[in-house]
């Protein structure tokens, strides 16, 4: 069976661990053209199903730019962004 390796620069989501060693997944959504909706980075806890998903609005409001930023961020930057996020309603 052929083993594939995902290039983190081309991935649509990222997995990382916070300071408590809890695994999270971050991905971008929203920011549709010709709408007021801004691109958001969402965080989903992969280990605790009762942990509410969280989100932050990307400053560019663009899905393409937010996706590029997400792929280039360090895990430390993702943890900092997670800390500044708000729970999804």
C-alpha positions as a Markdown table, in Angstrom:
| # | Residue | x | y | z |
|---|---|---|---|---|
| 1 | Unk | 0.0 | 0.0 | 0.0 |
| 2 | Unk | 1.4 | 3.4 | -1.0 |
| 3 | Unk | 1.9 | 5.7 | 2.0 |
| 4 | Unk | 1.2 | 9.4 | 1.3 |
| 5 | Unk | 2.5 | 12.3 | 3.3 |
| 6 | Unk | 0.5 | 15.5 | 3.4 |
| 7 | Unk | 2.4 | 18.7 | 2.8 |
| 8 | Unk | 1.4 | 21.0 | 5.6 |
| 9 | Unk | 1.6 | 24.0 | 3.2 |
| 10 | Unk | -1.2 | 22.5 | 1.1 |
| 11 | Unk | -3.3 | 21.1 | 3.9 |
| 12 | Unk | -6.8 | 22.5 | 4.4 |
| 13 | Unk | -6.6 | 22.0 | 8.2 |
| 14 | Unk | -4.0 | 21.8 | 10.9 |
| 15 | Unk | -3.7 | 19.7 | 14.0 |
| 16 | Unk | -1.8 | 20.9 | 17.0 |
| 17 | Unk | -1.6 | 20.5 | 20.8 |
| 18 | Unk | -2.3 | 23.2 | 23.4 |
| 19 | Unk | -0.3 | 23.6 | 26.6 |
| 20 | Unk | -2.5 | 20.9 | 28.3 |
| 21 | Unk | -1.5 | 18.4 | 25.6 |
| 22 | Unk | -5.0 | 18.4 | 24.2 |
| 23 | Unk | -5.2 | 17.9 | 20.4 |
| 24 | Unk | -7.1 | 20.5 | 18.3 |
| 25 | Unk | -7.8 | 20.9 | 14.7 |
| 26 | Unk | -7.9 | 24.3 | 13.0 |
| 27 | Unk | -9.5 | 25.1 | 9.7 |
| 28 | Unk | -10.8 | 28.1 | 7.7 |
| 29 | Unk | -14.4 | 28.7 | 6.6 |
| 30 | Unk | -16.6 | 31.6 | 5.6 |
| 31 | Unk | -15.6 | 34.8 | 3.7 |
| 32 | Unk | -17.7 | 34.1 | 0.7 |
| 33 | Unk | -17.3 | 36.5 | -2.2 |
| 34 | Unk | -19.8 | 39.3 | -2.5 |
| 35 | Unk | -21.1 | 38.9 | 1.1 |
| 36 | Unk | -20.4 | 40.5 | 4.5 |
| 37 | Unk | -19.2 | 37.2 | 5.9 |
| 38 | Unk | -15.6 | 37.2 | 6.9 |
| 39 | Unk | -13.2 | 34.3 | 6.9 |
| 40 | Unk | -13.0 | 32.6 | 10.2 |
| 41 | Unk | -10.5 | 30.1 | 11.7 |
| 42 | Unk | -12.3 | 27.4 | 13.6 |
| 43 | Unk | -10.9 | 25.2 | 16.3 |
| 44 | Unk | -12.3 | 21.8 | 17.1 |
| 45 | Unk | -11.1 | 19.7 | 20.1 |
| 46 | Unk | -10.2 | 16.2 | 18.9 |
| 47 | Unk | -10.2 | 14.6 | 22.4 |
| 48 | Unk | -13.1 | 16.1 | 24.3 |
| 49 | Unk | -16.5 | 15.9 | 22.5 |
| 50 | Unk | -18.0 | 18.2 | 25.1 |
| 51 | Unk | -15.5 | 21.0 | 24.4 |
| 52 | Unk | -17.4 | 23.6 | 22.3 |
| 53 | Unk | -15.8 | 24.5 | 19.0 |
| 54 | Unk | -14.2 | 27.9 | 19.0 |
| 55 | Unk | -13.5 | 30.6 | 16.3 |
| 56 | Unk | -11.7 | 33.8 | 15.5 |
| 57 | Unk | -12.2 | 36.2 | 12.5 |
| 58 | Unk | -9.2 | 36.4 | 10.2 |
| 59 | Unk | -8.1 | 40.0 | 9.8 |
| 60 | Unk | -8.0 | 39.8 | 6.0 |
| 61 | Unk | -11.6 | 38.5 | 5.8 |
| 62 | Unk | -10.4 | 36.4 | 2.8 |
| 63 | Unk | -10.6 | 32.6 | 2.8 |
| 64 | Unk | -7.5 | 32.3 | 0.6 |
| 65 | Unk | -5.4 | 34.6 | 2.8 |
| 66 | Unk | -6.7 | 32.9 | 6.0 |
| 67 | Unk | -5.9 | 29.5 | 4.6 |
| 68 | Unk | -2.4 | 30.6 | 3.6 |
| 69 | Unk | -1.8 | 32.1 | 7.0 |
| 70 | Unk | -3.1 | 28.9 | 8.7 |
| 71 | Unk | -0.6 | 26.8 | 6.7 |
| 72 | Unk | 2.3 | 29.0 | 7.7 |
| 73 | Unk | 1.6 | 29.4 | 11.4 |
| 74 | Unk | 3.6 | 27.7 | 14.1 |
| 75 | Unk | 1.9 | 25.5 | 16.7 |
| 76 | Unk | 2.8 | 28.2 | 19.2 |
| 77 | Unk | 0.9 | 30.8 | 17.1 |
| 78 | Unk | -2.1 | 28.5 | 16.8 |
| 79 | Unk | -2.2 | 28.1 | 20.6 |
| 80 | Unk | -2.1 | 31.9 | 21.0 |
| 81 | Unk | -4.9 | 32.3 | 18.5 |
| 82 | Unk | -6.9 | 29.5 | 20.3 |
| 83 | Unk | -6.6 | 31.4 | 23.5 |
| 84 | Unk | -8.1 | 34.5 | 21.9 |
| 85 | Unk | -10.9 | 32.7 | 20.3 |
| 86 | Unk | -14.6 | 32.6 | 21.3 |
| 87 | Unk | -17.0 | 29.7 | 21.7 |
| 88 | Unk | -19.2 | 28.9 | 18.8 |
| 89 | Unk | -22.9 | 29.6 | 19.5 |
